[in-house]
C-alpha cells in the first residue's frame, strides 16, 4: 500500500481521465490528488499517458517550487514523498552556467541590436533595457545578440542568438536566417530544454503591473520603453510557451495578449487554455482589424507602430497622432499618458576590454 501523500488519481472510469493540456488529446491525462484532501492542485498538474508522443508531466514538486506559499503548508517528509510508487521520474531541466551568461553581458558597443536601439533611445536608456532583460552579446556572428531565457528563479533555460541590421533593426535573413541557440552552439547534445518566457525573471519582482505578452524578444524590450504601464514578456515565437509548464507562472496575473499581425486567431484560440490556469486574459486585436495590406505583408507588431514616433516627443500622445487606431489601446486599458524627456545628451557606454563572450 502506498504511503505517498500525492498520487495520480486512480482510474475509476472515464470521468477520472481528462484532456491533456499539452497535446490536447482527450481522456489520457491523469491529475495529481492529495490523499489528505488539503491541497487542490490546478488542472495542469498531472501526467499524460502518451509518454512517447507527448511526454507531458507536471509534478507536485514543480508546482510547489513555483508556489512556495503552498509548500509552506507541508512538512518536509510530505514534500519528499510526493511521488507515487513506480512513477517514472521526469528528466531534470537543463540550465546554462551563470558564468557564461555573465560573460555575455558586455560588449554592447559592438552589439548590432544595441546600436540600433541607441539611435532610438540613446545609449544610457538602451543600456538599462539590455541589463533589465539580461540581453547579451555573442561573437558567434559579429555583433550578434543573445536573448537569455531566464526563468522565475533566475535560472537560464537557454539563450537565443540572433543577428540584426544596426540600421533598420530588422533580423538578418540573407544569405540565411541568422538564428541559433546557445545550447546548440555549446554542443550540449543531451540538453533537456524546457523553454520559458523571455523576461520571465521579472514576473516575481513586479506583482502590481499587468503582464503584456508579445511574440518577439525585441518587441518586448521596445514596448517596455514606450508603455511602462505593462510588464512586457515574449513567447519567443507564434507557438512558443503556450503550454502548462510555461503558463503556470502567470497564474493569478492579468495578462494582455499583443499578437503579431496574422497570429491573432491562433493566440485567441489559447485564451481558454490560459483561463483554465487562473490567468485573467485579454486580447488586443484592434491592430489586426485596422492594419493596412502593407503592414500585414510585413508582419507588423506593436513595436513597429511605436518606432514610427519621433524620439524627442511625448510617447503616447504622439502615438495617437501618428496612429489613430492605437487610441483604442489607451481607452481599453485606461493607460495614463506619460511624457518621457529625451533629447538630453546621453553618456556614452565605455567599451569593455572584451567584445562579448564567444558563443
Secondary structure, DSSP 8 states (H G I E B T S, - for coil): ----SEEE----SGGG-B--TTT--TT-EEEEEETTS-----TT-EEES-TTTT--EE-HHHHHHH-HHHHTTS-HHHHHT-S-TT---------B-HHHHHHHS--GGG-HHHHHHHHHH-HHHHHHHHHHTTEEEESSSTTEEEEEEE-TTS-EEEEEEE-B-TTT--B--SSS--EEEHHHHTT-TT-------BTGGGTTT--SSEEEEES-HHHHHHHHHH-TTEEEEE-SSSSTT-SHHHHGGGTT-EEEE---TT-HHHHHTTHHHHHTTT-EEEE--HHHHH--HHHHHHT--HHHHHTTS-TTS-HHHHHHHH-GGGHHHHHHHT---------S--------SSS-B--
